[in-house]
Amino acid sequence: MSSEQETPVDIDKIKPAEDSWSLNYVTGNLFTCPEDEALAHCISEDCRMGAGIAVMFKKKFGGIEELKEQKKLTGQCAVLKRDRRFVYYLITKKKASQKPTYDSLTQSLEEMKTHCEENAVTRISMPRIGCGLDRLQWSRVSEILEQVFKHTNISITVYSLPERAETTVMKENKRRRMM
């Protein structure tokens, strides 16, 4: 045994390991996530936010003029700072009536990642981005998230609302008719 005493380690100064990223899933309301976690969702360049979860972001965080002043284009990411968190607006299409592409989503996620790394953001909560009204496929979107974030220490929590009973029943009835 060594007679040397171990020097205490200051845990606050330990840099998190690279590649410690994770993708987690939660059923529930996105806006119940911890108040110090960043939030992210997709919008259009015109910042309309007139449908889907974007309406809730607009009501909760405001800042439409602040977002427009950033003059972000498709494939970029606008940012609001609210209390102890950043709110990321992934610009995935030019107009609200259009649909995003996987490329525009990837580019905006890359820009969000850069902002996270520059501002020590390690936790982001989001809905199934691009997969609601925008109709992207979650299997591809989750692969993109992994590609973009796999060499970071950023964990992402994806929130899904619980399925309503009538939706489940409709799916079951549809399945039976197809048999």
N, C-alpha and C positions, 0 to 999 in steps of 0.2 A: 504494500500500500504506500502511496505517495503521501508525504507529509505536507505537500503544497495545498493551500486552500484554493478552491475554485473561485474565480472572480464572478460575482453575480452578473447576470446578463440583463441589460435594460431591454425589456420586451418591446417597448415603444420604438426602439431603433432598429429592430429586426425588419428587414425588407421581406415582404411576402414572396414566397417562391413563385417564379415564373411558371406558367402552365398550370396554375391552380384554379383555373376557371371552372365554372360549373353551370349547368342548365337545370333548373328545378321547376316543378310544376305544382300549382296550388289551385284548388277550386275555391272561388270566392270573389269578393269585390276588390279590384285592383287598388282602389283608394283607401283600403284598410291596411295597406302595407306600412311598415315602419316609416315614420316621417323624415328620417334621414337617408332613405333610399332614393336614388334618382328614379325618375319615371320616363318612359319613352312610348311614343306612338307615331303613326304615320299621318301626314297631311299633304295637301297640295301647295304649290307655290303661292296661290292666291289666298291662302290662310283662311278659307271659308269656314271650315269646321262646322258644317251644317247637318251632319248625320253621324250615326254610330257613336262610338265612345268619344270621338273628337268633340262632340257637343258638351260632354261632361268635363273634358279638359278645359274647354273655353269658359264654362261657368265657374269652375273651381280656381283656375289660375289666371284668367283674363289675359292681358298683355298682347292683344291682337296687333295693336299699332307697334309695339316693341318688336314683335316678330317680323312684321312687314318692313320695318326700318333696317333689319338685318339683310334684306335683299338676297335671301338664299334661293338658289335654283335647284331644280330636280337633281337628286344625287347628293345633296348637301344636307346639313343638319342645323336647324335653328335651336337656340337655347334660351330658356328663361331661368333665372335664379329666384327661387321662392323659399324663404326661410332657410332651412338647413339642407335643401336639396336643389339639384338641377332638374329641370324638366326638358326633355329632348323631343323636338319635333322633327321627325325624319321626313324630309321632303322627297316623296317618291313619285310625284307626277306633277304636270304643269297645272292642270285644272281639276277641280273637284269631280267633274263628270267623267274624267278619264280613269284608266286603270294603270297601276304601276307595273314595272317590269322587275324581274329578279335582279337585273343589273342595277337599276336605280335604287332598289332597296339595299343591295350590297354596298354601293358607293356611300349612301347616307349612313349606314352602320359603321363603315370605316371611319367616316368623319366623326361620328359619335364616339367611337373607340379612342380616337386621338384626343378628343376633349376630355374623356374620362381619365386617360393616362396623364394628361397635363394638369388635371385638377384632383388627382388622388381619389377618384370615384371608383369604388370596388363593388358596389351593389346596385343593380338596376332592376326595377320591376316593370313589366309591360304586359299588354294583352297579347294574343296571338297575332302579332303585327302583320298587316297585309292580308290576313286570311278571313276577315269578316266581309264587309261590303266590297273590299278590293279583290276578293276571290283568288288570292294566291294559295298554293298548296302548302300546308304546314310542314309536310315531310321535307320539302325543299327549303322552306324558310328556316327550319331548325338546323339543317345542314349548313346553310349560309351563316347562321349565328355561330356554329361551331368553327367554321373556317375563319371567321373574322376574329373571334375572341379566344381561340384555343391557346394562344401563346401569351395570355394575359393573366392577371389575378382577379379578373372581374367575374362576379357571379351574377347570373341572370335568373330571375324568377318570373315565370310566365303564369299569368292569372287567366283562368277560364271561369265563366259564370256557370253555376250548376244548370244542367238541362232542366227545362220545365217539364213537368209530367206529361202535358199535352204534346210536347215535341217528341218525347220518347214514344208515346202511343202512336203518333202519326208515322214515325219511322217504322215501328213494328207493323202497322197496318199496310204500309207501302211494301215492306218486305214480304208479307204474306201474299199480297196480290201478285208479286213478281214470281212466286213459287209455282 
